[in-house]
Amino acid sequence: MDHAVSDLSSPPSEGLTDEIGVDHESAVPLAASAARNRARQAGLPGAMPDQAAVLASELAGNLVKHATGGTVFVQLLPHGEGVEITAVDRGPGIPDLDRSLADGYTTATGSLGAGLGAVRRIASEFAIRTHPGSGTLVNARLTVPGAVRPARWRTGSVCLPAQEERYCGDACAVAETGDSLTALVVDGLGHGVSAAEAARSALRSFRTAPDRPLDDVLASLHRALRHTRGAAAGVLRLHSDRAEYCGIGNVRAVVLSGGEIGHRMAGQPGIVGWNVPTPRTRTVALGPGAGVVLHSDGIESRWSHNPPTFLLRLPPPLLAAALAHRHRRIRDDATVLAVQAA
């Protein structure tokens, strides 16, 4: 019996991102339904799943009315304490952001609520960035009442299967490890069920002891993936003043600092689970406010060749969504994870 098939009889949704392309008003109820379902999956009580649906409806409705090439991403928060909805577009931007954020302000008829002001009021956390000619990005998070989220680190991620695939061979995870944050991005070889099983095996191994030295983490992943088709993997440890990175295969890490690319770090050649050289950990110094992006090769590497400053200054949730929206290879599984010291 194929154990991968038996373990993955239905596609797992934990850690994956729902992607709703918005080019017609019919996408609005789809976004609302995805947000409601994710909120229920997160265990949000009472009317909160309906509130999540309102957030998604407003954001998707704005894309229909005011933008082009828009997408709504819906997913669980990394620690499972709520849901987040992110809207990304390539529209003209918002000329008067303060006015647009006034509660009750809307520029079009047929709105389900009161526009961005209502989204900001309902959301537990809210972030928006807009730039003339580049578009607008909005992130709204709804969390379990009383949930205490760590203020030390900011994270954002998007994890998407290849177009027309039900299973995703990419995955990512983050864990607080003492005074640091440790993050993993894994890219199972190929697509489909077998790639997804490799990724899930890597996540299970990572979660057993994420605080080990990074080369030990990769060695453990290698042992865990020996009976799978294998994967590329990158492990990052973020401190307040430095980043450590250790990778095998085509997972890449890019350091961002002051609106510029600071360092680019690629993994060593090899396949985790099959052929791994002695892992090497690279350490780079970080200035205040610096962050790191990890991504699989489902995100085109050319994004970092000449990126606009606007993109590089985005907070992690918006940056991850922007890179997935602008630079995703739709025929590949794609994962991007952005992390930053708060």
Order of alpha helices (4+ residues) and beta strands (2+ residues): alpha-beta-alpha-alpha-beta-beta-alpha-alpha-beta-beta-beta-beta-beta-alpha-alpha-beta-beta-beta-beta-beta-beta-alpha-alpha-beta
